[in-house]
C-alpha cells in the first residue's frame, strides 16, 4: 500500500504519506480505510507528504473526482508537500476543481514550511 497515515488527536491532524506510484484505486482504498478509522475526525487538518511519489498515474477526471468527493470537512486545513512539478501541478488542479480557499489549502515544496502553516512547529 503506497499510502500510510497517522492520526494525531492531540494536534487534530492526519499525517498521510504517499510513496511510489500514485494510482487512483490505491487512493480510493486509502480514503475508505481512513474514513472507517474510529479515530478519524473530518474536521482535523491533513498534512499530505508527497515527497516520495515516483510516478503520477492519475487522470484529469480522477483528479476532479477526488477534489469533489473528499472525506475531510470542506473547511479543514490541508497542506500538501511535493518538490516535483508534475505533482505540484496536479495538486493545483485539485485545488481549483475543489474550489478550496487559500486559508484552507496550500501546496508546499518544503515540509518545515507546511508544518509551520499548520501550526505544528
C-alpha positions in Angstrom: 0.0 0.0 0.0 1.6 3.3 -1.1 -0.5 5.3 1.4 0.0 5.2 5.1 -1.4 7.6 7.8 -1.2 8.5 11.4 -4.0 10.4 13.3 -2.6 12.9 15.8 -5.6 13.5 18.1 -3.7 16.0 20.3 -2.9 18.3 17.4 -6.1 17.4 15.4 -4.2 16.5 12.3 -3.9 13.5 10.0 -0.4 12.8 8.6 -0.6 10.9 5.3 2.5 9.6 3.5 2.3 8.6 -0.2 5.2 6.7 -1.7 5.9 5.0 -5.1 3.3 5.3 -7.8 0.2 7.4 -7.1 -2.6 5.3 -8.5 -6.3 6.3 -8.3 -7.5 2.9 -7.0 -4.9 2.9 -4.2 -6.0 6.4 -3.2 -9.7 5.3 -3.1 -8.7 2.4 -0.8 -6.7 4.7 1.4 -9.7 7.1 1.6 -12.1 4.3 2.6 -9.6 3.0 5.3 -9.2 6.4 6.7 -12.9 7.2 6.7 -13.6 3.9 8.5 -11.0 4.5 11.2 -12.8 5.2 14.5 -10.1 7.9 15.4 -10.8 9.8 12.2 -12.4 13.2 12.6 -13.3 15.0 9.3 -12.7 18.4 11.0 -9.0 17.6 11.6 -6.4 19.1 9.3 -4.2 17.0 6.9 -0.6 17.0 6.1 -0.1 15.0 2.9 3.5 14.1 2.3 4.0 13.5 -1.5 7.8 13.7 -1.3 8.3 10.0 -2.1 6.0 9.8 -5.1 7.9 8.3 -8.1 5.2 8.3 -10.7 1.8 10.0 -11.0 -0.9 7.9 -12.6 -4.0 10.0 -12.3 -6.2 11.3 -15.0 -7.9 14.7 -15.0 -11.2 13.0 -14.4 -9.8 11.2 -11.4 -8.3 14.4 -10.0 -11.8 16.0 -10.3 -13.4 13.0 -8.6 -11.0 13.3 -5.6 -11.4 17.1 -5.5 -15.1 17.0 -5.1 -15.6 13.8 -3.1 -13.4 14.4 -0.1 -13.8 12.8 3.3 -12.5 15.8 5.2 -14.7 18.7 6.1 -14.7 21.4 3.4 -13.0 23.9 5.8 -10.4 21.5 7.2 -6.9 22.8 6.7 -4.9 20.9 4.1 -1.1 21.1 3.5 0.3 19.1 0.6 4.1 18.8 0.2 5.9 17.9 -3.0 9.0 19.1 -4.8 8.0 17.6 -8.2 6.5 19.9 -10.7 4.2 17.2 -12.1 2.7 16.5 -8.7 2.6 20.2 -7.8 0.6 20.9 -11.0 -1.8 18.1 -10.2 -2.4 19.5 -6.7 -3.0 23.0 -8.2 -5.7 21.4 -10.4 -7.1 19.6 -7.4 -7.4 22.9 -5.5 -9.1 24.6 -8.4 -11.6 21.8 -9.0 -12.3 21.5 -5.3 -12.8 25.3 -5.1 -10.6 25.4 -2.0 -9.7 28.8 -0.4 -6.1 29.7 0.3 -6.7 29.7 4.1 -7.7 26.0 3.9 -5.5 24.6 1.2 -1.8 25.2 0.5 0.8 23.3 -1.6 4.4 23.4 -0.3 7.7 22.3 -1.6 9.2 22.3 1.9 7.9 20.1 4.8 9.0 22.6 7.5 7.1 25.4 5.8 3.9 23.2 5.6 4.2 22.3 9.3 4.6 25.9 10.3 1.5 26.8 8.2 -0.5 24.1 10.1 0.8 25.5 13.4 2.8 22.3 14.2 6.2 23.8 14.7 
